[in-house]
Amino acid sequence: MNTLLRPVLVLFVTLTVVTGVVYPASITAIGQAVFPAQANGSLIEKNGKRVGSALIGQQFDKSEYFWGRLSATTPSPYNAQNSGGSNLGPTNPALAAEVKGRLAALHDADPSNAAPVPVDLVTSSGSGLDPDISPAAAAYQAARVARARGLSRAQVDALIARNTTGRQFGVLGEPRVNVLKLNLALDELKPMRLRPQGKSNELPFGEDWMHRLVFSAVSLSVLAATSAAHAQSSVTLYGVIDESMTFLHNRGGENQWSTFSGNLQGSRWGLKGTEDLGGGLKAIFQLESGFDPNNGRLGQGGREFGRQAYVGLQNDAYGMVTLGRQYVPDTDLVQGLTGDNDFGSVFATPGDVDNYDNSILVNHSVKYTSPVWAGFQLEGLYAFGNQAGSFGDRRAWGAALAYTNGPIAVAASYQYYNGGKVTHGVRDFSAATTAATNTTTDSVFNGPVNGAYTSAASLKIARVAGRYTIGLVNVGASYSNAQYMADSASSFGQMQQYNTGNVFATYQATPALLTGIGYSYTKGSGNASAKYNQVSLGTDYSLSKRTSVYLIGAWQKATGQQDGSGSQAQASIGSYGFAGANGGAQERGGPVSGGQVGGLRVGKRTTSCGVVILNERGSVLLCHATETRHWDIPKGQPEPSEAPIDTALRETREETGLAFDASVLTELGVFPYRADKELHLFAASVSTSRVDISQCVCTCLFPSYRNGKMIPEMDAFQWVEPADVSRYASASLARLFATKLSLLALHRQLTDAAA
């Protein structure tokens, strides 16, 4: 007992002294010596009297002074002992009433001011104590203050400029104006007595306020930090379940029925988040886990987050840098122009020998993705092999370039993967034996087509693809060359390469029905001479806002030799290894030879609804998404039991203020948008003589990424010519208009319908 008691007491006393005395005393001493003003609450004095803090807002409600933001600590405004964000959600009628009241007060104070009211003048901040306003909010009040003070507008504008603080270090945060300092500067320029809240103090605070300030100063920095962290970050939980029933038939007459998941989209759930760092810079992350709903097992070799796991920084002007386990540039920029993007694996290359079906992910990777510049987008990636003593072993790198211009979209890519050194007498490129360091995904060598080449010294893949939109029809073509390089440590004698050509077409038969057909030819050469002819068909029908059913199938014929041993080529659809042979039906690349395969699958997707608004010139109305560089069409998620057209009308009304009757909308159908989203779109044609977009206003609010205050989702509106859409819209929207939904064709369709 004594043996245990002594060290416990020694540890208790030591930690108490270090953490309870030494550490607080040291921090206090350093703060007082290096940052004395900040350590004491950033107090502001006038004529020897403390009048407030630069960190806590105060109430000004007279026309002679600049007003600050709304306080969330009512009924005692700007009470530092009672800080906290507003508990009024964006759909709470009380919030709308509060904003309406503030707008009325601003109008009553300056009826001649017809300028748009900056949002920070009608909302409170995340802490409810914000001492600053934006330069725009100060400029909005300048005319009123100038008249009340008997000053010229130029004098007041100059005062605002002198009291504007820029971004920290030139990049962090946004320019801001401290309201207390600005009003004190006003008094120095032209004195006037303040009487806020009906008091007769010379300054806008009493002794009671100062007591509260001193009481709260100790915890102020922590409060500000935690509020900011909460207000500037967001995390999204998302998921997709794709389930099917599959039928397999081979030339030998054998049949097989089974359930299968992940055909149009891999079943997954994930988390993605952002934190705004100011100056257009964001921290981002994404964790995505694949799974099989048939048995509950994790996908991608049992990895917890096998589909994606990365963190990075994003700037709308300069692009995005991410680190972790990621898709390669080929998948990001080329795959979207292929038939696989619409109908999944049955349109992919046999065995996915060229990453047509997105099999390849890389570990230990650094990736750069550029913004869209004049229709061009670039992406590059390098993955470290993490091999001690050999920098190049197991490394991977790749690059892709895409270009979109109206109905035309093209992209090209190159990828290189190093097989590494020989270990234990054999090199194995597959993830089964090198899961910790292998840069390729688990299913690259999972089928019979390339299963004989896991000992390759390296894998090189070059691809080019293009897509053209003609009204409701999309046609596309692609070519790829995949080379499995051999050396003395490989189990095959010479390089094996596969050249693949692919063509496809899709047709939006009805707003809910998408159909497609594709053909591909793959030829092997070098070590073996297998040839694959494949015809694919697909139909996808939307049942509701979030759910669709699909019927997809393929017929494939394999001839020639599978590998150098002389074995007969095996049929294999996509990366899933569905194989057919004379002797039986097998899955996952079993030891079978030659055959023909068909499939049937049923699954689910998620959908958002919106309206594409065109004017008489064919320009599209785009709305600027607040605090981003992207412009978007009005769209959003449906409410429970809400019809798609009602969602589209509501989102348009909330995001633009434009109210349409359902009878004027033309239903366009459901379109692929991103991996986790489809769009159910409608169209409307308007005349600029009747619709003035300068009067558009967004009434839909969300918490700012920068400070948590409630701000409109959209803050600007403009007509954009179809050729210029890629300069403004996100890559996903620009790709949609360039491939599946031509704005020029839509304008002609709407014009002809109105004639």
N, C-alpha and C positions, 0 to 999 in steps of 0.2 A: 504493500500500500504506500509506504513512504517513498519507495522507488519511483512510483508513478506520480505521486503528488508533487514532488520537487520540480521535475521538468514542466509539469502543467502550470505551476505557479510562476516559474521563470518565464515561460512563454507568454502567460497572461500579462505579467508586468511589462515585459519587453514590448509586446504589441500595443499595450495601452499607452506607453510612453511614446513609442514611435508614431503610431497613427493618431493618437489623441492629443499629443502635445507637440512633438518635434515637427511632424508634417504640417499641421495647421499653422504653427508659428512660423515655419520656414516660408510657406506660401504667402502668409500675410506680410512678412518682412520683404520678400521679393516684390510683391505687388505694390507695397508702399514706397519702395525704393525706385523701382523701374517704371511703374504705371500708377502713380499716386492718384491722379484724377479718376481714372477708370476704377481703381480699387475702392474708392469712396463713393461710387455711384454715379460718376459723370455729372456731378452737380453743376448747376448754372447759377451764377451770382449776378446781381445788379445793384449798384450802389452799396456794396458790402453786404447785401442780404441775399440769402439763398432763395431762389424763386422756382426751382424745379430741377428736373433731371433731363438730360438729353435722351434718356432711354425710355421715359414714360410720358405718354401723351396727356394733354390737358384739354379741358372743354373751353372752346371759344364759340360764342354764338352771336356776336355783334357784327354788324356789317363792316365796321372799321378794321376788322382783323381777318386774317386767313383762318378758315375752319380746318380742323383736322378730320381724321376718320371717325366713324361712329365708334362709340365705346360699347363693349359687350358686358360691362360690369354695372349696368344700370340696376337699381335707381341711384347709385352713387357713382357717377361717371369717372372713369379712369382711376378706380380704386386699386392701388397696387397690392392690397391685401386680398383682393377678390378677383384676380385675373383669370382668364380662361376664354376659350373661343365661344362663339354663339352656339346655343343648342337648337337653333332654328335650321332645319334641313332645307334643301333647295325646293322641296315641294310643299313646305309649310306655308299656309296662307299668311301667318303672322310675319314671315320674312318679306313676302311681297308687300304687305301693308307697311312694314317699316321702311322698305325701299321707296315706296310711293310717297310716304310722308316726308322723307328726306328730299326727294325730288321736288316736292311742293315747296319745302322750305327754301331750297336753293333758287327756285323760280321766283318766289315772293321777294327774296332778297335782291334779285337782279332780273326783273321781268324782261328786259331788253336782250338778255343773253340767250341766243338760239343755238349755241354750240352744243354738241353732244356732251353729256355729263360724264366725266371720267368715273370708272366703276369704283375706284377707291374712295370716292366721296359719298357713296351710298351703301357701303358695306364695312363691316368691322374686320379686323385682322384676326389671325389665329389666337393671339393672346388677349385681344380686346383692349390693348394699351398702346397701340402703335403710335409713336411720336412723329412719324414721317408721313408725307404724302408724295405723290409723284410730281415731277415738274409740270405735267399736263394738268393735274388737279390745281396746282398753284396758278398756272396761266389762266385757267377757267375763271378764277376768282379775282384776277388782277384788275379788271375794269371796275368791278364793284368797290374794291378797296381803294383804288385811285380816286374815284368820285367821292367816297366817304371821307377820305383824308385830304382832299384838295390837292392831290399830286397828279402829275402827268403819268400817262400809261408807260412812257419810256422809263421814268424813274422807278416805277414799281417793277417793271420787267428786269431792269438792271439789278434791283435788290434781290429778286428771285434768283437770277443767275449767280450772284455772289454767294448765295446761301444754298446752292445746289451742290451736293456731294456726288461725285461720279462713282463708277464701279470700283470696288476694292481691287487694287493691283491692276486696274484697267480691264479686268475680265469677269470678276465675281460680283453677283448682285445686279441691281438696277440703279440708275440715278435716282436720288431722293432729296427731299427738302424737309428739314426739321422745322415743324410748325412753330414751336416755342422760340427758337432762335430767329426765325423770320419775323415773327411779331415783335420781338424785342428790337430787332433792327429797324422795324417800322417806327417804333416809339422814338428811337434815336434820331431817325430822319425827320419825323414830325410828331412830337409827343401828343398823346391823347390818353385820357384816363380810361382804364379798363374797368368794367363792372360785370364780369361774368357771373352767372348764376344769381344775379340780383344783389351781389355783395358790393361793398364800397371800398374794397382794398385798392391800393395803388397798383398792385400787381395781381394776376389772376389766381392767386393761391393764398390760403390762410395758414396759420400756425398748425392747425389740426392736420392739414394736408402734409405738412413737413414731417410731423410725427409719423404719419403713415409711411412716408417715403423712407425715413431712417430705419423704421422697423422692417421694411421689406428689402433693403439694399443688399443684405447678405445673400439672399436667395435669388436675386434678380438675374444673375448671369445664368444660373442653372435653369431657371424658368424659361428664359429666352431661348436657350439652346434646345431644350426638350420640345418646346412649342414649335420651333422652326423645323426640327427634325420630323415631327409628326405632320406638319402642314405641307412640307415640300416633297414628300415621298408618297408613292402609291404602289400597291401590289395587286395584281390581278390573278385570280384562280380561274383556269379554263380547262376544257377537256372535250374529247371527241370519242364516241364509241362507234366503231364500224364492225358490224357482224354480218355473217353470211351463211348460206347453205351452198355447198359446192358439189357439183357433179363432174366426175371424171370418166372419160371413155377412151379406150385405146384401140389400136388397129386389131388387137387380138380378140376383141369382143368383151373384154372385162370392164365392169362398171364399178364405180366407188362413189358413195355419198358421204359427205362429212360436213362439219361446221368449220368455218374459218373466219378469222378476224383480220382486218387491215387490208382492204382491197383498194377502194378509192382513197382512203386515208388510214394511216396507222392509228389504232386505238391508243389514246394517251390521256394523261392529265399533266398539268404543269402550273408553275408559278412564274410570273414575270413582273418586274418592278422597275421603277425609275425614281430618281431623286434629282430635282433641279438644283444645280450648283450655281446658277446665275450666269448671265452673259451668253445665253444660248447653250451652255454646257450642261449635260446630264450624265449621271451615273446610272447604269442599267445592269440588269442581270436577268437570266432566264434559266429555269430548271424544268426539264421536261422528261417524264417517265413513260415509256411504252409498256403496254401490258396486253395480255391475251384474256379477254372476258370469258373464253371457254373454260379456262382452268385457273384463272387468277394469277398466273405466273408473270414475272417481269420479262420484258423483251430485251433485245440487244444483249444477249449473253448473260442475263440476270443482273445487269447494272441497275442501280437505284434510279439514276437519271441518265439512261443510256441514249436517249434521243438527242438531248442537248443539255449542256451544263456550262454556262459561261458568265463572265462579268466583264464590263467594259465602260468606256466613255463615248458619248455621242454629242456631236455638235452639228446643228442643222446646216451650217455653212461649210464645214470642212469634212464631215463624214463621221464614221464610227470605227472604233478600235475595240476588239473583243478578244478575250483570252479564255481558253478552256477546251471542252469537247464540243465540236461544231460541225455543221455541214460545210462542204467544200464550195468554192465559188461556182463550180459547174452546176451544182444543185440550185444555188440561189438565183443565177441569172439565165442559164440555158434551159433548165428543166421546164420552166413555165411556158415555153414555146412548143412543147411536144404534146402528143396525144396522151401520154401518161399523166400529164397534168390534169386532164379532164376525166379519164376513165381508169387510171391506175395501172396495175401490173400487167393486165392482159394486152396492153398496148406497148409494153416494154420489150427490150432486146432479150433474146433467149439467155437465161442464166444471169441476166444483168451484167454481162461481161464488160460494159462500158459505162456503168453507173447511170444508165437511162432511168432506172427505177429508184434512184436516190439511196443506194445501199451504203455508200461510203460516208463515214464520219471520221473525224480525226481527233486524237487526243493531243494534249500538250501543245495546242495551236494558238497562233496569234493571227488575227484576221483584220484587214482594213476594208471597209465598204464606203465608197464615195457617195456624195449626193448625186442627183441627176443634173448633169450640166448639158444644156442644149440637146437633151434627148439621150446623152451618153451616160452610162454608169459603169464604174470599174470596181473590181473586187480582187484582192490578193490575199493569199494565206501561206504561212509557213508553220510547219509542225515539227517540233524537236523530237528526236528519237529517244532521248533520255538514256543513251547507252554510254556507260562509263568508258572513257578512253577512246571513244570513236564518235566524233560529232556527227558524222554523216549517216551512220547506221540507223535504220528505221525512220529516217526523216521523211517528210512529205512536203510538197509545195504545189501551188497551183494559182492560176489567174484566170479571170473571165472578163469579157467586155460585152456590153449590151447596148443596143441603140434602138430607140423607138421614135417614129415619126408618123403621126396619123395612123393609118390602117396597117402600116408596115412595122414589124419588129424583127430584129435579127440579133444573134448573140453567138459568141465563140469562146472556147475555153481550152486550157491545157492543164493536165495534172501529172504529177510524178510522185511515185511511192517507192521508197527503197526497202528491199527485203531484209537487209541486215546481214550480219555475219552468220556463219554456220555454228550451231550449238549442239553438243551431244551427237555429232556426226550427221545432222540433217538440218536444213533450213526449212522452216514452216511459216509461210506468210499468213496463215489463217489465225484468227483470234483465239482459237481453242487452246493453243499452247502458249500464247504470248499476250494474254488479255491485259496485262499491266502496262505494256509498252507498245503494242501493235497499234498502228495508226489507222488501219482500215476497220470497217465495221464487221460484224459477225457474219453477215450473209453474203459477202463478196464471193467467197469460194464455197458457198453452201449447196450449190447445185451440181449436176453432172457435167455441164458444159465446160467449165474451167476448173473443175475439182482436181484435175491432174497437174495443175500448175501452181500449187501452193508453195513450191520450192523456188519460184521465180526470183531472180536477183533483183528485179524491179518491175514495176508496172507503169506504163505510160499510156495516157488516154488523151486524145484530141477530139473535140466535138465542135460542130457548127449547126445552128438551127435557125429557121426563119418561119414567120407566120404572117398571113395576110387576111384581112377582114373585108368581106364583101357583104354588107348588110347584115343578115342574121347567119351568114355562113362564114366559117373560118377554115382556111386551108393552110397546111404547114408541111414542112419537109425538114429532114435532118440527116446528117452524115457523121459517122464516128469511126475512129481507128484506135483500137486497143492493142497494145504490144506487151506480151509477157516475156521479159528478157531472160535468157538462160546464161549460166556460167558453169564453171567446173563443179560447183556445189549443187546444181539443179538436178532433179531427177529426170528431166527431159532434155533432149539433145540440142535443140536449136530454138530460136525465138518462135513463139506462137503468136500470131496476130489475127484479129477479127475486124473485118470491115463491114459496116452495117449502113444500109440506106433505109430510110423510113419516110412514108408519106401518110397523111391522114386528112380527114375533113370532119367538121362538126356542123350541125344545123340546129338552131333553136326553133323547133317545130311549132311549139306553143310557148306561152310564158312559163309554163311549168315543166315542159318536156324538152330535154336536150338529147340529141342522138349523134352518133359518131361511127366512123369506119376508118380502119387503118390497115396498111400493109407494110411489112418489113422483110428485108432480105439480108441475111448475115452469112458471110463466107469466111471460113477459117483457112489459114495457110501457114506454111512453115513446118511445124512439128506434126500437124494433122490437118485434114482437109474437109472438115464437117461443113455442111451447108444447111441453112434453116430458112424455110419459107413460112410466113405466118400472116394470117388474116384475122383481124380483130373487129368486133362489133360492140357497141355500148349504147345503153339507154338509161337516162337518169330522170326520174319523175319526182317532183316536189309534192309531198302530201300536205305540208303545212309550213309554217314559218321556220321551223327548226328541223324538220324531218323529211327525208326523201328515201325512196326505194330505187334500186338500180338493178338492171339486168345486163351483165357483161359476159362476153365469151370470146374464145379464140380457137382457131384451128391452126395447127402447126405440123409441119413435116420436116423431119431431120434425116439427112442422108450423108454418106461418107463416113470417115473415120473420126471417132471421138478424140483419140490421143495417139501418141506414138506407138502404143502397143497393138494398134490395129483394131481395137474394139469398135463396134458400130456406134454411130452418133445417137444420142438420146434426146428426145424432145423435152423441153423445159420452158415453161412460161414464166417470164419475169424472173425476179429474184427468189420466188417462193419455192422453186424446185419441183413443181407439179410435173411428174414425168409419166409417160405412157409407153408401153412396149407390147410386143407380141405376146409375151407370156403372162402379163398381169398389170394391174394398176398400182402404182406406188407413189409415195410422196417424199419430198425432201431429198431428191437426188439418189434414190435407191439404185441398185445395180441392174438397170433395165436398159433396153436398147431400142431405138427407132420408135416412132409412134405419132399419134395425133391426139390432141387434147382439147376439151371444151370445158367451160365453167359457168356457174350461176351463182351470183352473190347478192345479198340484200343488206343495206346498211343505213346509217343516219348521218346528218350534217346539221350545222347551225346556220341561221340566216338572219340578216338585218335588212331593213326596208328603207327605201329612199326615193327621191324624185330627181330626175335629170331635167333641168329647166333650160330651154333654149329660147333665144329671141329671134326676131325676124331675119337676122343676118346669119343665124346658125351658131352664134357664140353661146357658150354654156355659162350658167351662173355658178361661180365658185365662192365659197365662204372661207375666210381665213380662220383656221383653228387657233384660238388664243394661246399664246406662249409657245407656238411652234412656227416653223417656216412653211408648213404645209397648208394647202387650200383643198377644200373638200366639197362634195355635194351634200345637201341636207339629207341625213339618214340616221338611223338608230335602231335600237333593239325594241321589239314589240312588248307591250304590256300583256299580262295574262288574258287570254281569250280575245285578243285584239286581232282583227283581220289585217292582212298585209297592207291593203290600200288605206285603211284607217291609220296604221302606223306611219305610213309614208306621208299622209296629210298632216298628222300631228307633228311629226318631226320637222316638216317644212315650215309649219306655222310657228313652232317654238324656236327654231334656229334662224329664221329669216323674217318672221312677221308676215309672210305672204300666205293668204288663206285661199285655197283653191276648192272648187266643188269637185266631187269625185267624178262627175260626168266629163270633165275636161281632161282627165288623165288617160294616157294610153299605157296599158300594161306591156312591159318589155320582157318580163320573165326573170328567171333566176340565173345568176352568173357566178362562176368561181371568182373569188376575190383574193383571199389569202388561204394559207393552209388550214386555218381554223375558222374561216368565215366565208359565207356566200352572200350575195346581195340580191334581194328581190326588188327590182327596179320598175318604176313607172316614169313616164315622160309627160312634160307639159310644154306647150309653145305659148309665149307671151309677146306682147308688143312693148317696146321700150317707151312708147308714148303713153302707155297706161300703167306701166310698172316702173317706178322710180326707186332704184336700188339704194340711192342715198338715204332713203327713209327706212331701209331695212333695219331691223333691230332684233337681237337674239334675247329671248327671255329665259333661256335655259341656262342655269348657273351651275358651276362646279368649283371646288376649292382650288385655289391657285397652287401650282407646284412650288412657287417661290415663297409664299408667305401664308398660305392657307385661307386667304380671304375669298369670299364667294365672287366669282367673276363670270361673265358670259362665256359660253362655249365658243361662240364665234364673235369676232370683233371687227370684221371688215368684209366687204362684198364687192365683186367685180365681174364684168363680162369678159370671158377669155375666148379667143379664137381657138378652134380645134388644133391648129398647128402649134399653139403655144401652151397647151395644157401641160406638157411634160416639164415646163419651166416652173410651174406652180404646184401641181398636184403631187401627192405621194407616189412612190414607185408603183404601188399596187393599183391605184386609181388610173395612173397614166397607162399602165399595162392593159388594164381593162378596156379603156377607150381605144387603145392601139390595136387590140387583138380581137376581142369578142363583141364590142359595142362601138361601132364607128359613129362618131358624132355627125360626120358629113352625111352618111347614109340615113341616120335618124332624122336629121333636119329635112332631107328630101321626103322621107316617109311622112313626117308630120305636115309638111307643106302640101303634099299631094292629098292627104286626108282632109285638109281644110278647104281645098279648092272645090 
